[in-house]
Structures are given as structure tokens and as C-alpha cells.
Amino acid sequence: MTQMRKFEQEAIAKEILDTINASNSKEQQAMEKSSKELKSIRKLGTKMKSIQEQESILYKQRRTVNEEISEAVKDFNDSLTTSKYSLNKCYEDKVTWHTNEWEIRNDIERKLAIALLSNDWQERLPEIISSIANQFTGE
């Protein structure tokens, strides 16, 4: 007895599958017409598609505004006359102030080192602190 070849088995399996799919298709079409649950599910699908379209429109609008904010923050920072602080646009679309503490701290330490060179620095410490702070606050 000869054994059936693999491609012949696959052809027969495909024929059986096609028959099953045709039968299922007829049952599914009948359900599409008669099942209230299926009609409700289809309505939900349509509603979901509408929401997705609205979401896409809102996403595009949000992206446009996000780009406008980024450009406005950049322009604002470029217009500042100080490097002590700037505006930052953060991840969640928040705009916050950023103080350049590293640069300020270096300036303070340099000014403090010079002020502490005098012999009377201990008596003048509150005055030195106030003077240096005023240089950075504009008071």
C-alpha cells in the first residue's frame, strides 16, 4: 500500500477546512441578521471607531499646541537677560521654572571666598551673606 504524500494530505486538509469555513460563514451570516447581541456588539464597534477618530483629532491638536509651547518657551528663554533661571517644558506638558543652581553656587562660592579673605570676616559674616544674596536677588 502506498503512503499518501505530504502535499496531498495538505490539499485534502485545505478542502476540508474550506468546507468548514463555508458552513461557518452561512451560520455567521444568519446570526448577523438575527442576533440582537451581535448587533449591539457591532454598534459598540462603530462607537469605538468614532471615539478613535476623535482621539486622533485631539492628539493632532495636542501635538500642535505642544510644539507651540516648546517654541514659546525657547523664545522666552532666549529673551531672558540672565542665565540664573529659565523655563522648562517638562514631560507631562508642564512648564516650570528651572534655577541654574550649579552656576549660581559657583558664583556664590567665588564671591564668598574673596569676602572671607578679610581678617574681620567673622564679625561681618551676616553682612557678607546679605551682600552676596542681594547681588543675586537684585535687592
TAGI-V786148 format. One record per helix or strand of 2 or more residues. SS is the DSSP state (helix for helix, strand for strand). FROM is the first residue (numbers start at 1). LEN is the number of residues. Records with the same first field share a line. If there is no record, write none. Layout:
SS->FROM-LEN ; FROM-LEN
This chain:
helix->6-29 ; 36-44 ; 101-15 ; 121-17
strand->85-5 ; 95-5
